[in-house]
Amino acid sequence: MLEENSRNLRGLPSLNALRVFEAAARWQSFARAADELCVTHGAVSRQVRQLEDSLGVALFERRNRAVFLTQAGQLLLGGCSQALQTLAEAVDAVRAQPAVRPLVLSCEPTLAMYWLIPRLPRWQQLAPDLPLHLLAAGGPVDLWRGGVDAALRRNDFAWGRDCHAETLAAEYMLAVQAPSLAASAALLHSRSRPQAWVSWQQLGMPLPPYASQQSFEHFYLSLQAAQAGVGYAQASLYMAADALLAGRLLAPQGGIADGSDYVLLTAAGREQEAGISRLRTWLQQELLATVQAVREVVTLRP
């Protein structure tokens, strides 16, 4: 059927010539067709003549500067009118469809890199009609003027009254290391979370046996250094989950809830929008599924 349609289409004259013919036939005038199409009278006459030559029949009778449809012209006008009307209706229907605007989600860079992006294929399968655009950022976010629909954050800072916060899952911290460590394993710090090891001790967890200390600019760099065997790093359960499950990282001391939570921030009044609700439900399900999977390989304390 497709091959037959293709053969039929290949036999069609120029669509532009058919459009010019339809206008001339409808008006019974080359001059008025030229005005409608914003071309010259001569251009209309040439297109019609070329169409007649390609079909091998006369479509108009020319008499005293007037034109009249022949029987063949009347037959062709019926088909052209119907086809152009069908095209116009299809174009109107396409234009009437609402444009799909992606949901813009702001997410902490390390969480986006190690946790969210590996799970995006599941979101694409679940919501193919709702593309997700990621912005890597942490801390406060302007949800009204920043073009952001929602922000995935830890609740370790204050946000304004114009934000709605929905708790998704508890945060767990772990001391992680590679299966094989350097002889002079270092205690790894990051300038983006400088108090991570202090907080670890305040939760009643001992420091691992380290020979030196080393600092990195970003949290994700300290995690990468830990995977390389440089030393011990503090890690969010979610950021280290895939490496723990794959055996690239170990957490011999287990993990502990640090009292903070991951929340989804939205502009107040938008939290019940369908797209945001779907995203919030999916994020919560994925976070909780991650905790459950890590429990299989790491002891977690409340």
C-alpha positions in Angstrom: 0.0 0.0 0.0 2.8 2.5 0.9 4.6 1.7 -2.4 1.5 2.2 -4.4 0.8 5.5 -2.7 4.4 6.5 -3.4 4.0 5.7 -7.1 0.8 7.7 -7.3 2.4 10.7 -5.6 5.4 10.6 -8.0 2.9 11.1 -10.8 1.4 14.3 -9.4 2.2 17.7 -11.1 3.8 20.5 -9.1 1.8 21.2 -5.9 2.4 24.9 -6.5 1.0 24.7 -10.0 -2.1 22.9 -8.6 -2.5 25.7 -6.0 -2.3 28.4 -8.7 -4.8 26.5 -10.8 -7.2 26.2 -7.9 -7.2 29.9 -7.3 -7.6 30.7 -11.0 -10.4 28.2 -11.4 -12.2 29.4 -8.3 -12.1 33.0 -9.4 -12.5 32.2 -13.1 -9.8 34.9 -13.5 -6.0 34.9 -13.8 -5.8 38.5 -12.6 -7.8 37.9 -9.3 -5.8 34.7 -8.7 -2.6 36.7 -9.1 -3.9 39.2 -6.5 -4.8 36.5 -4.0 -1.4 34.7 -4.4 0.6 38.0 -4.5 2.2 37.1 -7.9 1.9 38.6 -11.4 -0.7 37.8 -13.9 2.0 36.4 -16.1 3.2 34.0 -13.4 -0.3 32.6 -13.0 -0.6 32.2 -16.8 2.7 30.4 -17.0 1.9 28.0 -14.1 -1.5 27.1 -15.7 0.1 26.6 -19.1 2.8 24.3 -17.7 0.1 22.3 -15.8 -1.9 21.9 -19.0 1.2 20.7 -20.8 2.1 18.2 -18.1 -1.5 16.8 -18.1 -1.9 16.9 -21.9 -5.3 18.6 -21.7 -6.7 22.1 -21.7 -8.1 23.2 -18.4 -9.4 26.6 -19.5 -11.0 28.1 -22.6 -9.5 31.6 -23.2 -12.1 33.9 -24.9 -11.8 37.6 -25.1 -9.5 38.0 -22.1 -11.8 35.8 -20.1 -11.2 32.2 -19.0 -13.7 29.4 -18.6 -13.2 26.0 -17.1 -13.2 23.0 -19.5 -14.8 19.7 -18.4 -11.3 18.5 -17.4 -10.7 21.7 -15.5 -14.0 21.3 -13.6 -12.9 17.7 -12.7 -9.5 18.9 -11.5 -10.9 21.8 -9.5 -13.1 19.4 -7.5 -10.1 17.3 -6.5 -7.9 20.3 -5.8 -10.5 22.0 -3.6 -11.0 18.9 -1.6 -7.3 18.2 -1.2 -6.5 21.8 -0.2 -9.3 21.8 2.3 -8.0 18.6 3.9 -4.5 20.1 4.1 -5.9 23.3 5.7 -7.8 21.3 8.3 -4.7 19.2 9.1 -2.5 22.3 9.5 -5.1 24.0 11.8 -5.2 20.8 13.9 -1.5 20.8 14.3 -1.3 24.5 15.2 -4.1 23.9 17.8 -2.0 21.4 19.6 -0.4 22.8 22.7 3.4 23.0 22.5 5.1 20.6 24.9 7.2 22.6 27.3 9.8 20.7 29.3 9.6 20.7 33.1 12.7 22.5 34.4 14.2 20.8 37.5 17.0 22.4 39.4 19.1 19.8 41.2 22.3 19.8 43.2 25.2 19.0 40.8 26.5 15.9 42.6 23.1 14.4 43.1 22.3 15.1 39.4 25.5 13.5 38.2 25.6 10.4 40.4 21.9 9.7 41.1 19.3 11.5 38.9 20.9 11.3 35.4 21.3 7.5 35.5 17.6 7.2 36.3 16.4 9.6 33.6 15.7 6.8 31.1 13.0 5.5 33.5 11.4 8.9 33.6 11.4 9.0 29.8 9.7 5.7 29.7 7.2 6.7 32.3 6.4 10.2 31.0 7.4 10.4 27.3 5.0 13.4 27.0 6.8 15.4 29.7 10.4 16.0 28.9 12.7 17.1 31.8 15.3 19.8 31.5 18.0 19.8 34.2 19.7 22.8 35.8 22.7 21.9 38.0 22.5 24.2 41.0 22.3 24.1 44.8 21.0 26.3 47.6 18.3 29.0 47.2 16.5 29.2 43.9 14.1 31.9 42.4 11.2 29.8 41.4 9.2 32.8 40.0 11.8 34.6 37.9 14.4 31.9 37.3 12.4 29.8 34.8 12.5 26.8 37.2 9.4 24.6 37.8 10.8 22.7 40.8 14.1 22.3 42.7 15.4 19.1 44.4 17.2 20.2 47.5 18.3 19.1 51.0 16.4 21.1 53.7 19.6 22.6 55.1 18.8 26.2 54.2 15.9 28.6 54.6 13.5 29.4 51.6 11.0 32.1 51.4 7.2 32.0 52.0 6.7 32.0 48.2 8.0 28.4 48.1 6.1 25.2 48.8 8.3 22.3 50.1 7.3 18.6 50.0 9.5 16.1 51.9 10.6 13.2 49.7 13.0 11.1 51.7 15.5 11.2 54.6 19.2 11.9 53.9 21.7 9.3 55.0 25.5 9.9 55.2 28.2 7.3 54.8 31.9 7.1 55.1 32.9 5.4 51.8 36.1 3.9 50.5 37.3 1.9 47.5 37.8 -1.9 48.0 41.5 -1.3 47.7 43.0 1.7 49.5 46.3 3.5 49.1 48.8 2.7 52.0 48.6 6.3 53.1 44.8 6.7 52.9 43.6 10.3 53.3 40.6 11.7 55.0 39.0 13.5 52.0 37.2 16.9 52.4 35.3 19.1 50.1 34.9 22.9 50.2 31.3 22.6 49.3 30.6 20.5 52.5 33.5 21.5 54.8 31.7 20.3 58.0 30.9 16.8 56.7 33.3 14.9 59.0 32.5 17.1 62.0 28.8 16.3 61.5 29.7 12.6 61.2 31.4 12.7 64.6 28.5 14.6 66.1 26.2 11.8 65.0 28.4 9.4 67.1 30.3 7.9 64.2 34.1 7.4 64.5 36.6 8.7 61.9 38.2 6.0 59.8 42.0 5.4 60.3 43.6 8.0 58.0 47.2 8.9 57.5 46.7 12.4 56.0 44.0 14.8 54.9 43.2 16.2 51.5 40.7 18.8 50.3 38.8 19.1 47.0 36.9 22.0 45.6 33.6 20.1 45.0 31.8 17.2 46.7 31.8 15.1 43.6 35.6 15.3 43.3 36.0 13.9 46.8 33.7 11.0 45.8 35.7 10.4 42.6 38.9 10.4 44.6 37.4 7.8 47.0 36.6 5.5 44.1 40.2 5.9 42.9 41.4 4.6 46.3 42.9 7.9 47.5 41.1 7.7 50.8 37.8 8.1 52.8 35.0 10.4 51.7 31.8 11.5 53.2 28.9 10.6 50.8 25.2 11.0 50.6 23.6 7.6 50.3 21.9 8.6 47.0 25.1 10.0 45.5 27.1 6.8 46.4 24.3 4.3 45.8 25.2 3.1 42.3 28.9 2.7 43.2 28.0 0.8 46.4 25.7 -1.5 44.6 28.3 -2.1 41.9 31.0 -2.8 44.5 33.1 0.3 43.5 32.7 1.7 47.0 32.3 0.2 50.4 30.8 1.6 53.6 32.2 -0.6 56.4 30.8 1.6 59.2 27.3 1.7 57.6 25.2 4.8 57.2 23.2 7.0 59.5 20.4 9.5 59.0 21.8 13.0 59.5 18.4 14.6 60.4 18.0 16.4 57.1 15.6 15.4 54.2 15.5 15.8 50.5 12.5 18.1 49.5 11.0 19.3 46.3 10.6 23.0 46.2 7.9 24.6 43.9 6.5 28.0 43.7 3.6 28.3 46.1 0.3 27.5 44.4 1.9 25.4 41.7 2.5 22.2 43.7 -0.8 20.6 42.5 0.0 21.1 38.8 -0.3 17.7 37.0 3.3 17.7 35.7 4.8 18.7 39.0 2.8 16.2 40.9 3.9 13.4 38.5 7.5 14.5 38.9 7.3 14.6 42.7 5.7 11.2 42.9 8.4 9.7 40.7 11.3 11.3 42.5 10.0 10.1 45.9 9.5 6.6 44.5 13.1 6.6 43.1 14.7 7.9 46.3 12.9 5.4 48.5 13.8 2.6 46.1 17.4 3.6 46.3 17.4 3.5 50.1 15.8 0.0 50.0 18.4 -1.2 47.5 21.3 0.1 49.6 20.0 -1.5 52.7 20.8 -4.8 51.0 24.5 -4.1 51.1 24.9 -1.4 53.9 23.6 -1.2 57.4 21.6 2.0 57.8 20.8 3.5 61.2 17.9 5.9 61.8 
